[in-house]
Amino acid sequence: MKPITWYKSNYFSDNDAYMALSDIFYDLFNFLGPDIIIFDPYFIGPIQEHDATNALSMVFEDQRAFINAIGRYLFESDFTVKFTICGYPKRAKTQIIKDNSSVLTKLEDLYTRYPIYLNGIMPPKKLYPNFVDFVASNDEFHNRYYFSRDTSDGSSSLLKPIVVTNSIGNIKEVDIVPVNDELQCAMICSKYINLLSGAKSINEVLNG
């Protein structure tokens, strides 16, 4: 995979820009699949609940582009792939969403909304946790990496580390860069498989 740079300002319209971004994520998933691990301290950004209808929605257009790419990849693979998204709670809970009088400040609320939102956008398929799962790292991390996971030998290992320079959530630009140096690749994969091994599920976070 070659490095990719996306700038929103390079496109004629916002719609063109986010369609291109969705295609970029789709190609990235296609390169990494079928078992994709995403490390982003902020998960996939905030989800908003609307007071009048209680409906849930993504807040930013890049989130929608990202979710559309996941949905497309799942559909075109006949739902034979899996995404695991690992974040860091102490960073994610700094997100505040304002919708009229509603303010989301609790990480628990955010965790609860991810499954509800995902399971509502592609009925009758239950995306969470069958195809898209969320886990919380116990240890702090800053960088964003996307990996392929290999479990063919009975153990879990990470492959194909990709640097993604921005978190999902109102991004205006992002670089997607594969790590090609073997030593650097091994160091990154070793660190992040350890983070993944110690991560907690949503249920563990919610129930202590």
Beta strands, then each sheet from edge to edge (+ up, - down):
strand 1: 4-7
strand 2: 35-39
strand 3: 47-49
strand 4: 56-58
strand 5: 82-87
strand 6: 97-99
strand 7: 102-104
strand 8: 132-136
strand 9: 145-150
strand 10: 157-164
strand 11: 173-178
strand 12: 200-201
sheet 1: 1+ 11- 10+ 9- 2+ 5+ 8+ 12-
sheet 2: 3+ 4-
sheet 3: 6+ 7-
end
